[in-house]
Amino acid sequence: MRYLFILITISLFNATGLVKISDNTVTSVLINHSKWSTLLENYVSNNGEVYYENLKENKAELDCYIKTLQEDYALLETASKNEKIAYWINAYNALTVDLIIRNYPLKSIKDIKDPWDQRLWKFDDKWLNLNDIEHKILRKMDEPRIHFAIVCASESCPKLQNTAFTAENLDEQLTNATKEFLTDTTKNEISEDNIKLSKIFRWFKKDFEQDGSLIDFLNRYSDITISEKAKKSFKNYSWNLND
């Protein structure tokens, strides 16, 4: 007896990207972040300085990307973990920039009342704030490097990268952002026996100790091997605007 096996692979293109369907199973959902990349290239320097004044004059471009995020939200149901992480990192950063622009000019995000608790953006039937995205979504994905990718619009935060995070490049992008943050002496000062760290490592200590000690985590990404007995302290945190 002979059997005929037929494999049907369908590729669908839409405004959000490419959806590949194989054997009736969604294998990949590529959410398109090109609008955000263009904004970052145009309004963020290589050092992470954000040109809020210029961006405010062209806010329609940012509004368009946020609308795209809201429209693509339903795709997350079938998206890969990397796609979800990239989506929410970009969303956090874009919404933070939107929050600043809504209140610009200002000297610090802390000049805004309850900046991380304002529910200004609707995703499906949910009104989200920045705390929701950081603590209820991203931190639950067990990827501590997200702390060097999401940016709270302040000098002591990791710099805002001037390209969007994408699922296909996520691991490399997160590793580069982590290494870049650790080597920035305005954020961290590292030697074998003495480390002065960003308070991010104190605030989210448990996130960095999922697979060992904090020193173990640092040594995975630091160019300098740190002793487990190294003296540890934390640097002052500047909330001045990253402009």
C-alpha positions as CSV (number, residue, x, y, z in Angstrom):
1,M,0.0,0.0,0.0
2,R,1.3,3.4,-0.9
3,Y,0.7,6.6,1.0
4,L,0.8,10.0,-0.4
5,F,2.1,12.7,2.0
6,I,1.4,16.2,1.0
7,L,3.1,19.0,2.8
8,I,1.5,22.4,2.4
9,T,3.4,25.5,3.5
10,I,1.7,28.8,3.3
11,S,3.3,32.2,3.7
12,L,1.1,35.1,4.4
13,F,2.2,38.7,4.2
14,N,0.4,41.4,6.0
15,A,1.2,44.9,7.4
16,T,2.6,43.4,10.6
17,G,5.2,41.2,9.0
18,L,5.5,37.6,7.8
19,V,3.4,34.8,9.3
20,K,4.6,31.3,8.4
21,I,2.1,28.5,8.6
22,S,3.3,24.9,8.2
23,D,1.1,21.9,8.8
24,N,-1.6,24.3,10.1
25,T,0.7,25.4,13.0
26,V,2.0,28.9,13.4
27,T,5.7,28.6,13.6
28,S,6.7,32.3,13.6
29,V,5.2,35.7,13.9
30,L,7.5,38.5,12.9
31,I,6.2,41.7,14.3
32,N,7.6,44.7,12.4
33,H,9.5,47.3,14.4
34,S,11.0,49.2,11.5
35,K,9.0,52.3,12.3
36,W,10.6,52.4,15.8
37,S,14.1,51.8,14.3
38,T,13.6,54.8,12.0
39,L,12.6,57.0,14.9
40,L,15.5,55.9,17.0
41,E,18.0,56.4,14.1
42,N,16.6,59.9,13.6
43,Y,16.1,61.1,17.2
44,V,18.7,59.2,19.4
45,S,22.4,59.7,19.3
46,N,25.0,56.9,19.4
47,N,25.5,57.9,23.1
48,G,21.8,57.5,23.9
49,E,20.9,61.1,24.0
50,V,17.3,61.6,23.0
51,Y,16.3,64.7,21.0
52,Y,12.9,65.1,22.7
53,E,12.3,68.6,21.4
54,N,12.7,67.6,17.8
55,L,10.7,64.4,18.3
56,K,7.8,66.4,19.9
57,E,7.6,68.4,16.7
58,N,7.1,65.1,14.8
59,K,5.0,63.3,17.4
60,A,2.8,61.8,14.7
61,E,5.6,59.4,13.8
62,L,5.7,58.1,17.3
63,D,2.0,57.9,17.5
64,C,2.0,55.8,14.4
65,Y,4.4,53.3,15.8
66,I,2.4,53.0,19.1
67,K,-0.7,52.4,17.1
68,T,1.2,49.6,15.2
69,L,2.1,48.1,18.6
70,Q,-1.5,48.2,19.7
71,E,-2.7,46.6,16.4
72,D,0.0,43.9,16.6
73,Y,-0.8,43.0,20.3
74,A,-3.1,40.1,19.2
75,L,-0.2,38.4,17.4
76,L,1.6,37.9,20.7
77,E,-0.7,34.9,21.5
78,T,1.2,32.8,18.9
79,A,4.6,34.6,19.1
80,S,7.8,33.1,20.3
81,K,9.4,34.1,23.6
82,N,12.0,36.2,21.8
83,E,9.3,38.0,19.8
84,K,7.4,38.8,23.0
85,I,10.5,40.1,24.7
86,A,11.5,42.3,21.8
87,Y,7.9,43.6,21.5
88,W,7.7,44.6,25.1
89,I,11.2,46.1,25.3
90,N,10.4,48.3,22.3
91,A,6.9,49.1,23.7
92,Y,8.4,50.1,27.1
93,N,10.9,52.4,25.5
94,A,8.5,53.9,23.0
95,L,5.8,54.5,25.7
96,T,8.4,56.1,28.0
97,V,9.4,58.5,25.2
98,D,5.7,59.2,24.6
99,L,5.3,60.0,28.3
100,I,8.2,62.4,28.3
101,I,7.0,64.2,25.2
102,R,3.5,64.5,26.6
103,N,5.1,66.5,29.5
104,Y,8.0,68.1,27.8
105,P,9.9,70.4,28.6
106,L,11.0,68.9,31.9
107,K,14.2,68.1,33.7
108,S,13.4,64.6,35.0
109,I,10.9,61.9,34.5
110,K,10.3,62.3,38.2
111,D,8.8,65.8,37.5
112,I,5.8,63.9,36.3
113,K,3.3,62.7,38.9
114,D,3.4,58.9,39.2
115,P,5.1,58.4,35.8
116,W,5.3,54.6,35.9
117,D,1.7,54.2,37.1
118,Q,-0.1,56.3,34.5
119,R,-2.4,54.1,32.3
120,L,-2.2,56.0,29.1
121,W,-2.1,53.2,26.5
122,K,-4.7,50.6,25.6
123,F,-3.7,47.2,24.4
124,D,-6.8,45.3,23.4
125,D,-9.1,45.8,26.3
126,K,-6.3,46.6,28.8
127,W,-5.0,50.0,29.8
128,L,-1.3,49.4,30.7
129,N,1.3,51.5,32.4
130,L,5.1,51.2,32.5
131,N,5.1,49.3,35.7
132,D,2.8,46.7,34.2
133,I,5.2,46.1,31.3
134,E,8.4,46.0,33.4
135,H,7.2,44.0,36.5
136,K,4.2,42.0,35.3
137,I,5.4,41.1,31.9
138,L,9.1,41.5,31.1
139,R,10.6,40.5,34.5
140,K,8.5,37.3,34.5
141,M,10.2,36.1,31.3
142,D,13.3,35.2,33.3
143,E,15.7,37.3,31.1
144,P,17.6,39.6,33.5
145,R,19.4,41.4,30.6
146,I,16.1,43.2,29.9
147,H,17.2,45.6,32.6
148,F,19.9,47.0,30.2
149,A,17.5,47.3,27.3
150,I,14.5,49.2,28.9
151,V,15.2,52.8,29.5
152,C,13.6,55.1,32.1
153,A,14.6,58.4,30.3
154,S,17.3,59.2,32.9
155,E,21.1,59.6,32.8
156,S,21.8,56.7,35.0
157,C,19.6,54.3,33.1
158,P,21.2,52.2,30.3
159,K,21.4,54.2,27.2
160,L,18.5,54.1,24.7
161,Q,19.8,52.0,21.8
162,N,19.3,53.8,18.4
163,T,17.9,50.7,16.8
164,A,14.9,48.5,17.7
165,F,15.2,45.1,19.3
166,T,14.1,42.3,17.1
167,A,13.4,38.6,17.8
168,E,16.0,37.3,15.3
169,N,18.8,39.4,16.9
170,L,17.6,39.5,20.5
171,D,20.3,37.5,22.2
172,E,23.1,39.4,20.5
173,Q,21.4,42.8,21.2
174,L,20.8,42.0,24.9
175,T,24.4,40.8,25.3
176,N,25.8,43.9,23.7
177,A,23.6,46.2,25.8
178,T,24.7,44.4,29.0
179,K,28.4,44.6,28.1
180,E,28.0,48.2,27.1
181,F,26.3,49.1,30.3
182,L,29.0,47.4,32.4
183,T,31.9,49.1,30.6
184,D,30.3,52.6,31.0
185,T,32.2,54.0,34.0
186,T,29.5,56.6,34.6
187,K,27.2,53.6,35.5
188,N,29.6,51.0,36.9
189,E,33.3,50.9,38.0
190,I,34.6,47.3,38.0
191,S,37.9,45.9,39.1
192,E,38.9,42.5,40.4
193,D,38.6,43.4,44.1
194,N,36.3,46.4,44.1
195,I,33.0,47.1,42.2
196,K,30.9,50.2,42.3
197,L,27.6,49.2,40.6
198,S,24.5,50.8,39.3
199,K,21.6,50.7,41.8
200,I,19.8,48.6,39.2
201,F,21.9,45.6,40.6
202,R,20.5,46.4,44.0
203,W,16.9,47.0,43.1
204,F,16.6,43.9,41.0
205,K,19.2,41.7,42.8
206,K,17.0,38.5,42.6
207,D,16.7,38.8,38.9
208,F,20.5,38.6,38.5
209,E,20.8,35.6,40.9
210,Q,18.7,33.1,39.0
211,D,21.7,31.0,37.9
212,G,24.2,31.8,40.6
213,S,25.5,34.9,42.5
214,L,25.5,38.5,41.3
215,I,29.2,38.1,40.8
216,D,28.6,35.1,38.6
217,F,26.3,37.1,36.4
218,L,28.7,40.0,36.1
219,N,31.5,37.7,35.2
220,R,29.6,36.4,32.2
221,Y,29.6,39.8,30.6
222,S,32.5,41.7,32.2
223,D,35.9,42.0,30.5
224,I,37.4,41.9,34.0
225,T,37.1,38.8,36.2
226,I,35.7,39.8,39.5
227,S,36.5,38.1,42.8
228,E,33.7,36.6,44.8
229,K,35.2,38.5,47.7
230,A,35.2,41.8,45.9
231,K,34.2,44.9,47.9
232,K,30.8,46.1,46.6
233,S,29.1,49.5,46.7
234,F,26.5,51.3,44.7
235,K,26.8,54.6,42.7
236,N,24.4,57.5,43.1
237,Y,21.6,57.4,40.5
238,S,20.9,60.4,38.4
239,W,17.3,60.9,37.3
240,N,18.2,63.9,35.1
241,L,16.6,63.6,31.7
242,N,18.7,61.7,29.1
243,D,18.7,64.5,26.5
